Amino acid sequence: MKIYISKTTAIGKYDGFHLIQDHLATGHSQPWNDYDYYVTFMLYHVSNRKQTKIDLLKLLINGEMVTADFLIKKGEVVSGSISDITSIIGNLEAVSLGGNINYYQKLNSILEGDKRQVNNLLYLLHDASYQIENEENYSKFEGYGKTIIRDGETAKSLIKKGYHVALGTYQRDKSFQLCLDSPLPTIDPIDFSFDISKKIAKTNINLIIGENGSGKTQILKRISEIMLGIEKNSSDWPFFHKLIITSYSPFENFYTTDDVLNILDKKNNRGKNKRLDRERRNLHINKYAYIGFKDKKNNFNLDWPKEFSVKSLKSIIRYDREENWWNDTSRLDTLKETLSLSMEFDDIAVKLKNGDFHIIKDNPYRRFNKIKDDIQEKEGLFFMKDDEPIPLSSGQEIFSYMIPSLASEIEDESLIIIDEPELYLHPTLEVGLINMLKRLLSETNSSAIIATHSALIAREVSEDGVIVLKKEDGYTTAQQPEVQTFGESLEVIIGEAFDDYTTYKPFQSEIDDLIESGTDIQQLLSKSSSQIGDEALVYITSSSDNKSIEIKRK
């Protein structure tokens, strides 16, 4: 097995693996700067003149700031731009890590699961997951925290799992917990439980339920901060490969990818590099995605989700084109099949600048690539029935924003956070959302945490995946509901999980006022029974049996 360091992508004559600095593979003028360390490469494989781009990795040599310069200096030149480093790379004091889980999946595919070859390659590249028993040593390398582990929990995930994924022996835990320290001094620690081993009521979704002001959004944001390495947590977490935040609330304050980069820059004592365009910066935060109303400039923009849905479709089509050599799953098929669970349509289309609709068909890359610059992105996606765009309700529009964005961003074993998705949804669409989300999660072995006020959504999640927040005297406690929520009646869920049983209601106040004014109960029942519901009738009857009934007012 040969390893090369190359300053060109014209490498087809040299079989083996080629390390090419990232900017040469992505078309940028300068290599990516990890806080003054230059360690990012695109790994290519060449066999019989067939050249395959694998994925990004970071390779840090202890004591060196610019990995490529060192390797070129030490390598044996085989052409003007290519040096053979096979004989020297294995003896270096170094550590590398793939840029995402796909890197390891692709290595398994390109090496056809050959364990000897996988071991040999990862040994030569000093892969952190392969040599995890040496973590105590390589984690002390200067620059390790700014390069290899800069992505926080997601990088730790790759170190724990990458080697086994490359071997094809990795199996995800079917049940696990995510234990969150108190996000604020006034909020309990919270344990989230996930269990997909159950035959029914699988818990790949956790819900946070609580009244306004109980801390739901603070909890979601703290989870994101820990995942991104901005804040610390006392206990180890299960390992997710990507974090996706979804919120269409006008009041949300979640981080965009630009926010995350700026925070990490500040944390590492480096000002924002203004010479790097936003797209380039965001490319290197591929472990995090924000989906919502904030655009690339961090401005609240009602039209942005519509535009972003088209960008997501472009990304889906490009992904299917570039990754089909190792992955049989089509993201475009997943998108269509998922949306069809709640929307009736024949095709997805985009509008061109001349006003025509371009319908997205199977294997669309070649045709789509020709017209991609003529698309009116700000018009959003269109859903065609009998060659005509169907009108969308406000809830369906949210679906047309959210689901393409999720399908574009989600990777195996992602964690999706959704803040109050019911804001714009009719009750039937709330159920549809959970149906679609469960499909996406199942296909990618992913998990979700949702903050919600919806009893309909709670009905679709087992009680072991429901956290009820209760705020009293300024302190918020977290506990599971006392009833099984999965498949339970809405009345019981609202009563038990949403505290409806103990909440003093306006209709009760109106009845009490009538009783206190001397109104005859029997006469009230005989004249008004057809005008009020069963719960009010029960309340009137109980009040007549015990006029001193104590009502807990909240």
C-alpha positions, 0 to 999 in steps of 0.5 A: 500500500502506497501513501503519497503527498500530492500538490495536484489532483492529477494523480491517476498514474500512481496507485495508492492513497493520496493526501492532497491539501484541502484547498487544492481539492475544494478550489480555494486559494489557501489551505484551511487554518486551524488556529495557525495549524494547517492539517486538513487534507482530502484523501484520494484513492487511485487504482488502475487509473480510477481516481476516487475522492474519499473525504476530509481528514486532519493529520497532525504531526507533533511539533509541526504547524504545517503538515504538508510542508513537513511531508513534502520535505521528507518524502521521495519525489516521484513527479514534480507535484507528487511525493511518496511518503510510504516509508516515513509516515508510519514512523512519525509521531502523529495523529489523524481523524476523519472529518466525519463518519462517512470517511470511515464508511468509505474506507470500508467500501473502497477496501472492500472490508479487507481488515488487513488493508484497513488496519494497514492504512489506519496504522500508516495514517496514525488514525486516532480511533485505530490507536485509541489505546494511545489516546493519553499520549497523542492527546498531549500533542501541541495543537491537538485541541485546536485541530483533531478534537476541536469539534467537541463531542462529535470528534470524540464520537469518531474516535470511539467508533471510526475504526469499527466502522471502517472494519464494518464491525460497528453496532450501535447501542440500542439503548442509552442515556444522555445525562445533562448537568443543570443547565442553570442553577434553577433547573434540575439535571436531566436524564434523557433515555433512548431505547430502540430495542423495544418491539413497540413504542421505540424511544428514538424521540425524547420530549421536553414538556413544560409551561412557558418560562420553565426552561425548555429552550435553555435546556435545548441550547445547553445540549447544543453547547456541550455537543459543540464543545462550547460548554462542558458536562460532567458525564460522558455522552453517547456519541452522535456524529452530527447535531442539527437544530431546527426552530421556526420560532421568531423568538429563538436564539439558537446558534447559527454555524457562523455563531459557532465559529465565532465563539470557537475563534474567541475561545481559542484566542483568535479573531474572526478571519475576515478573509475567509468567506462564510461558505468556507468557514461553514464547510469546516463546521460540518458537524452542526447545522442550523435550520430556521429563520436566520439567514447566512448573515444571521438576520431574521428573514421570513423568506430564508427557509424557502430559499434554504429548502432549494439549496438543500435540494441542490445539496441532496442531488449533489450528494446522491451524485458524488456518494452513490459509489459507496452508499445505496441510499438515495437522499432524494428518494428518502425526501420524496418518500418522507414527504409523501407520508403527509402530502399528496403530490407526484413530483418536486419542482423548482421555478426557473427565471423564465417562469417555467417549472423544472420537475425533479426526476430520478437520477436528475444530476445531469439535467439539474446541473445544466439549469442550477444557475437559472433556478429562482431559489427565493421561490422555494420548492413546488409540489406538482400534482397532474403537472400543476403546483398544489397550494400549500397550507401554512403547516405544509409550507413548514414541512416543505422547509423542514423536511428537505433541510433535514434530509440534506443535513442528516447523517448516520447517528445524528441528534436532531433538536426541534423547538416547538414544531407545533407552532404552525401546524394543524393537529393532523399535521403534528401527527404527520410531522412525527410520522415523517421524523420517525422515518428519517430517524429510523433510516439513519439510526438517529435520535431527536429531542423536541420541546413541545406543548402538544399533547398529540405529539406526546401521544406518539412517544413512550413515557420513558422518553418524556420529560415534564418540567414543573416550575415552582418558587423559581425552581424547575424540576424534571420528572417523567409523567406518571402515566404511559403516554404512548397511545394514551387518550389526549384527555389523560395526557393533558391532565397528567403530563400538562397539569390540566387536572390541577389547573383552575379553568375559566369555565370553572370560574364562571360556574363558581360565580353562578353558584356563589350568586345563589343560582339553583344548581338543579335548575342550571342543570336542567336548562343548560345541560345541552349548552355545556360539555361533560367536564363542566357537567361533572364539575357542576355536580361535584360542586352541588355535592360539596359546595366547599370543594377546594380548587387549586388555583394556578 
